[in-house]
């Protein structure tokens, strides 16, 4: 993505929360402006206190915060910053939420449970956000939970260009389950290769799933397993073992959000996955990365989205149909 002319800090202010300080800095660098100053204090009983250290009156503000590790603290900090910015008379407040952890709670699929993503959407609106920009939402319908504009960006072109740079031969894209098959087909189309799909069953909420079968031809091929996020790495590793059983000779994974719970790195190291590509949407993981993990930055993607939003230009042109 070619870098466009720099923006002015008089036009746009970029703030970064505790969940995304590095990504906020990269986005600001892309736009040629400094990260605006703010602070978060944590009191002994667990309360958070946020303060804006810039004059934001009449200015367009973008606040960058992924909600992971610790998810609840980072989400509450996001709400407090939005409220503080609105009370300081910012002209607009756009929330850049690269990873929205509660997006997994997008439906009432059993009795007496909360639709958590909808509760979070209501809270972000109530705090005063004017717009939300996110990346690879777990379910597209979550955009409808908001009454404010939501831009759901796609990591696909960034990830696919990274895959192309690896010069892999006999490539096949693999979706770990039928739920991700539609998006996986777009990966396959972008790369000009075939698609295979894992038949997965999940019977509980313990982040474990069993891959029953691989649908599609993978023998003798390099398998590129794609997904929107991984926490334990369990599904990806199950798929990798099935692919080895079905004759795949090399396995690469490309996952937008590398959340990674404790123990995930050891499991990935012991798995047949040779390389795992992830973006930099989550930077508060509890463990150091495995040598197998390679990071692809989405800062230029978010920076370009900010530039286009500010200039009232189309965002959809950034992505393949």
C-alpha positions as CSV (number, residue, x, y, z in Angstrom):
1,X,0.0,0.0,0.0
2,X,1.6,3.2,-1.1
3,X,2.0,5.9,1.5
4,X,-0.1,9.0,0.8
5,X,0.8,12.6,1.7
6,X,1.1,13.3,5.4
7,X,-1.8,14.6,7.4
8,X,-1.7,17.5,9.8
9,X,-2.1,17.1,13.6
10,X,-4.4,20.2,13.4
11,X,-6.8,18.0,11.4
12,X,-6.5,14.6,13.1
13,X,-5.4,13.4,16.5
14,X,-4.5,9.7,17.1
15,X,-4.7,8.4,20.7
16,X,-3.6,4.9,21.7
17,X,-5.0,3.0,24.7
18,X,-3.2,0.5,26.9
19,X,-4.2,-2.4,24.6
20,X,-2.7,-0.9,21.4
21,X,0.2,1.6,22.0
22,X,2.5,0.1,19.3
23,X,-0.2,-0.1,16.7
24,X,-1.3,3.4,17.4
25,X,2.3,4.6,17.0
26,X,2.6,2.8,13.6
27,X,-0.7,4.3,12.4
28,X,0.4,7.8,13.4
29,X,3.8,7.3,11.7
30,X,2.0,6.2,8.5
31,X,0.0,9.5,8.6
32,X,3.0,11.5,9.5
33,X,1.7,12.8,12.8
34,X,2.7,12.2,16.5
35,X,0.6,10.1,18.8
36,X,-1.5,12.4,21.0
37,X,-0.7,12.4,24.7
38,X,-2.9,10.8,27.3
39,X,-2.6,8.8,30.5
40,X,-4.3,5.9,32.3
41,X,-4.0,5.3,36.0
42,X,-4.9,2.1,37.7
43,X,-5.9,2.3,41.4
44,X,-5.2,-0.5,43.9
45,X,-8.9,-1.7,44.0
46,X,-9.0,-2.1,40.2
47,X,-10.5,1.3,39.1
48,X,-9.3,3.0,36.0
49,X,-8.8,6.8,35.6
50,X,-8.0,8.3,32.2
51,X,-6.9,11.8,31.2
52,X,-6.5,13.6,27.9
53,X,-3.3,15.6,27.8
54,X,-4.1,17.5,24.5
55,X,-6.5,20.2,23.5
56,X,-9.1,18.2,21.4
57,X,-11.8,21.0,21.1
58,X,-13.3,21.0,17.6
59,X,-10.8,18.3,16.4
60,X,-11.4,14.9,14.8
61,X,-10.1,12.2,17.1
62,X,-9.3,8.5,16.5
63,X,-8.8,6.3,19.5
64,X,-7.0,2.9,18.9
65,X,-7.7,0.1,21.3
66,X,-7.9,-3.7,20.9
67,X,-9.9,-5.4,23.7
68,X,-7.7,-8.4,24.8
69,X,-5.5,-9.3,27.8
70,X,-7.1,-7.9,29.9
71,X,-10.2,-7.7,27.8
72,X,-12.5,-6.1,30.4
73,X,-10.0,-3.5,31.5
74,X,-9.2,-2.5,27.9
75,X,-12.9,-2.3,27.0
76,X,-13.7,-0.1,30.0
77,X,-10.7,2.1,29.3
78,X,-12.0,2.5,25.7
79,X,-15.4,3.7,27.1
80,X,-13.8,6.1,29.5
81,X,-11.6,7.6,26.8
82,X,-14.5,8.1,24.4
83,X,-16.4,9.8,27.2
84,X,-13.5,12.0,28.1
85,X,-12.9,13.0,24.5
86,X,-16.6,13.9,24.0
87,X,-16.7,15.9,27.2
88,X,-13.6,17.8,26.0
89,X,-15.6,18.9,22.9
90,X,-13.9,16.8,20.3
91,X,-15.7,17.4,16.9
92,X,-15.9,13.6,16.4
93,X,-14.6,10.5,18.1
94,X,-13.9,7.4,15.9
95,X,-13.0,4.2,17.8
96,X,-10.4,2.0,16.0
97,X,-11.0,-1.4,17.6
98,X,-8.6,-3.7,15.6
99,X,-9.6,-6.7,17.7
100,X,-13.1,-6.8,19.2
101,X,-12.9,-9.7,21.7
102,X,-16.6,-9.9,22.5
103,X,-17.5,-10.2,18.9
104,X,-17.7,-14.0,19.6
105,X,-20.9,-13.3,21.6
106,X,-22.9,-12.4,18.5
107,X,-26.1,-14.5,19.0
108,X,-28.4,-16.2,21.6
109,X,-27.7,-19.8,20.6
110,X,-28.8,-21.3,23.9
111,X,-31.2,-20.4,26.7
112,X,-30.5,-17.6,29.2
113,X,-27.3,-16.2,27.7
114,X,-26.2,-12.7,26.9
115,X,-25.6,-11.4,23.4
116,X,-22.4,-9.8,24.6
117,X,-21.4,-8.1,21.3
118,X,-24.7,-6.2,21.4
119,X,-24.2,-5.1,25.0
120,X,-20.7,-3.8,24.0
121,X,-22.1,-2.0,20.9
122,X,-24.7,-0.2,23.1
123,X,-22.0,0.8,25.6
124,X,-19.7,2.2,22.9
125,X,-22.6,4.3,21.5
126,X,-23.7,5.4,24.9
127,X,-20.2,6.6,25.7
128,X,-20.4,8.9,22.7
129,X,-18.5,7.3,19.8
130,X,-19.4,8.6,16.3
131,X,-17.9,5.8,14.3
132,X,-16.2,2.4,14.7
133,X,-13.5,0.9,12.6
134,X,-12.5,-2.7,13.1
135,X,-10.9,-5.6,11.3
136,X,-12.3,-9.0,10.3
137,X,-15.3,-9.1,12.7
138,X,-16.1,-12.6,13.8
139,X,-19.6,-12.2,12.3
140,X,-20.5,-9.5,9.8
141,X,-24.0,-9.0,11.3
142,X,-22.4,-7.3,14.3
143,X,-22.2,-4.2,12.3
144,X,-26.0,-4.1,12.6
145,X,-25.7,-4.0,16.4
146,X,-24.6,-0.4,16.1
147,X,-26.7,2.6,15.1
148,X,-23.5,4.5,14.2
149,X,-21.3,3.8,11.1
150,X,-19.1,0.7,11.3
151,X,-16.3,0.0,8.9
152,X,-15.2,-3.7,9.0
153,X,-11.8,-3.8,7.3
154,X,-10.3,-6.9,5.8
155,X,-6.8,-8.3,6.4
156,X,-7.1,-10.4,3.3
157,X,-5.0,-8.2,0.9
158,X,-2.3,-7.6,3.5
159,X,-2.1,-11.3,4.4
160,X,-2.2,-12.5,0.8
161,X,0.6,-10.2,-0.3
162,X,2.7,-11.6,2.6
163,X,1.9,-15.1,1.4
164,X,2.8,-14.3,-2.2
165,X,6.2,-13.0,-1.0
166,X,6.8,-16.5,0.5
167,X,6.7,-17.9,-3.1
168,X,4.9,-21.1,-2.0
169,X,4.4,-23.8,-4.6
170,X,1.3,-26.0,-5.2
171,X,-0.8,-23.9,-2.8
172,X,-4.3,-24.8,-1.6
173,X,-6.3,-22.5,0.8
174,X,-7.9,-24.4,3.7
175,X,-10.8,-23.2,5.8
176,X,-10.7,-24.8,9.3
177,X,-14.5,-25.1,9.3
178,X,-17.6,-24.3,7.1
179,X,-18.3,-21.1,9.0
180,X,-15.1,-19.5,7.6
181,X,-15.5,-21.1,4.1
182,X,-16.9,-17.9,2.4
183,X,-14.0,-15.8,3.5
184,X,-11.5,-18.6,2.8
185,X,-12.9,-18.7,-0.8
186,X,-11.9,-15.0,-1.2
187,X,-8.4,-15.9,-0.1
188,X,-8.3,-18.7,-2.7
189,X,-9.7,-16.4,-5.4
190,X,-7.1,-13.6,-4.5
191,X,-4.3,-16.1,-4.7
192,X,-5.7,-18.0,-7.7
193,X,-5.7,-21.4,-6.0
194,X,-8.2,-24.1,-5.0
195,X,-10.0,-24.4,-1.7
196,X,-10.4,-27.2,0.9
197,X,-12.7,-27.1,4.0
198,X,-12.4,-28.7,7.4
199,X,-15.4,-30.4,8.9
200,X,-15.3,-29.3,12.6
201,X,-17.5,-30.0,15.6
202,X,-17.4,-28.0,18.8
203,X,-19.5,-29.4,21.7
204,X,-18.7,-27.0,24.6
205,X,-17.3,-23.6,25.5
206,X,-13.8,-24.9,26.4
207,X,-12.1,-23.6,23.2
208,X,-11.6,-27.1,22.0
209,X,-12.9,-28.5,18.7
210,X,-12.6,-31.8,16.8
211,X,-11.8,-31.7,13.1
212,X,-13.6,-34.7,11.6
213,X,-12.5,-34.6,7.9
214,X,-10.9,-32.4,5.2
215,X,-13.2,-31.8,2.2
216,X,-11.1,-31.1,-1.0
217,X,-7.8,-32.2,-2.5
218,X,-4.7,-31.5,-0.4
219,X,-2.3,-34.4,-1.2
220,X,1.1,-33.2,-2.3
221,X,0.2,-29.5,-1.8
222,X,1.2,-26.7,0.5
223,X,-1.8,-26.0,2.7
224,X,-2.5,-22.4,3.7
225,X,-4.9,-22.6,6.7
226,X,-6.8,-19.2,7.1
227,X,-8.9,-18.0,10.0
228,X,-10.0,-14.8,11.7
229,X,-8.6,-15.5,15.1
230,X,-7.0,-18.2,17.3
231,X,-6.8,-18.4,21.0
232,X,-5.6,-21.8,22.1
233,X,-4.4,-22.8,18.6
234,X,-6.4,-26.0,19.0
235,X,-8.5,-25.9,15.8
236,X,-5.5,-24.9,13.6
237,X,-3.4,-27.7,15.0
238,X,-6.2,-30.2,14.6
239,X,-6.6,-29.2,11.0
240,X,-2.8,-29.4,10.5
241,X,-2.7,-32.9,11.7
242,X,-5.6,-33.9,9.4
243,X,-3.8,-32.3,6.5
244,X,-0.7,-34.3,7.2
245,X,-2.8,-37.5,7.3
246,X,-4.3,-36.5,3.9
247,X,-0.9,-36.0,2.4
248,X,-0.2,-32.3,2.5
249,X,3.6,-31.8,2.4
250,X,3.8,-28.3,4.0
251,X,1.4,-26.3,6.2
252,X,1.3,-22.5,6.7
253,X,-1.3,-20.7,8.8
254,X,-2.6,-17.1,8.2
255,X,-4.7,-15.8,11.1
256,X,-5.8,-12.2,11.5
257,X,-6.0,-12.0,15.3
258,X,-3.3,-13.9,17.2
259,X,-4.8,-13.8,20.6
260,X,-2.9,-16.8,22.0
261,X,-3.7,-18.0,25.5
262,X,-1.1,-19.4,27.9
263,X,0.3,-22.7,26.4
264,X,-0.6,-21.8,22.8
265,X,3.0,-21.2,21.8
266,X,4.2,-24.6,23.0
267,X,1.3,-26.3,21.1
268,X,2.2,-24.4,17.9
269,X,5.9,-25.3,18.3
270,X,4.9,-29.0,18.6
271,X,2.5,-28.9,15.7
272,X,3.0,-29.6,11.9
273,X,2.5,-25.9,11.2
274,X,5.8,-24.5,9.7
275,X,4.9,-20.8,9.8
276,X,2.1,-18.8,11.2
277,X,1.3,-15.3,9.9
278,X,-0.6,-13.0,12.2
279,X,-1.3,-9.3,12.2
280,X,-0.4,-6.8,14.9
281,X,-4.0,-6.2,16.2
282,X,-3.2,-7.9,19.5
283,X,0.0,-6.9,21.3
284,X,-0.8,-7.8,24.9
285,X,-0.4,-11.6,24.7
286,X,0.7,-13.3,27.9
287,X,3.6,-15.3,26.4
288,X,6.5,-14.5,24.0
289,X,5.9,-15.6,20.4
290,X,7.2,-18.8,18.9
291,X,9.9,-18.5,16.2
292,X,7.2,-19.9,13.9
293,X,5.1,-16.7,14.3
294,X,5.6,-13.9,11.8
295,X,3.8,-10.5,12.2
296,X,2.3,-8.6,9.3
297,X,1.4,-5.0,10.2
298,X,-2.1,-3.6,9.4
299,X,-1.0,-0.1,10.4
300,X,-1.0,1.1,6.8
301,X,-4.4,-0.3,6.3
302,X,-5.9,1.5,9.3
303,X,-3.9,4.6,8.5
304,X,-5.3,4.7,4.9
305,X,-8.8,4.1,6.4
306,X,-8.4,7.2,8.6
307,X,-7.1,9.3,5.7
308,X,-10.1,8.2,3.5
309,X,-12.7,8.7,6.3
310,X,-11.3,12.2,7.0
311,X,-11.3,13.1,3.3
312,X,-14.7,11.6,2.7
313,X,-13.4,9.0,0.3
314,X,-14.4,5.4,-0.3
315,X,-12.9,2.7,1.9
316,X,-14.3,-0.2,-0.1
317,X,-11.9,0.4,-3.0
318,X,-9.1,-0.9,-0.7
319,X,-10.5,-4.4,-0.9
320,X,-11.2,-7.0,-3.7
321,X,-14.9,-7.6,-4.5
